[in-house]
Amino acid sequence: MPKLVTFHRHEAITQQAHNYVKSYILFPSGLIGLVCMIGGVGALGYQLMATDSYTWGTFYQSSGLVLLGAVMGVVQTRYHQYLFKQFPEAFAARMRQASIRKSRKTAADPTAGKIDHSGRRLVPVAYLAGGALLVGASVWCGLLGQVNAAAAVLMPWAGFYWARLFFWRGVVS
């Protein structure tokens, strides 16, 4: 009988982790990616039609910004997928915390999963470096003047969020 309870608990943890990924990664990534893509393409369309300053350099730089964002999104998604496979209880605990916050209870969850792997100390540095790279590339392209400032800001984030959406899609069905 204890094996059945343990097996059922593992299934519940896996289902909660799946629900967390769907609710807090996939849905926001799709929505934010869509808004950024529409805004970025709209800004490039404005640059093409109204200002008549769209050049091949604009195309290359805006495409590069989308690709840079997509690469960063893939890297973050691969790390999150590793956590999802190795530490599903951490995602399940986040889902339980979200439901506790919605019900206004403040009790701490004693079963919260801990993430402990060899490169854990480098993760915040990698997040800061990735964010700085995206912001730096946006500023650089905006200062060069070939890409509209709004497009320079939105295009890398569109690539980032769309990559997260598409690379999670096959893992969580």
Summary of the structure (lengths in Angstrom):
residues: 173
radius of gyration: 20.0
end to end distance: 30.3
largest distance: 72.9
contacts: 517
relative contact order: 0.20
helix: 82%
strand: 0%
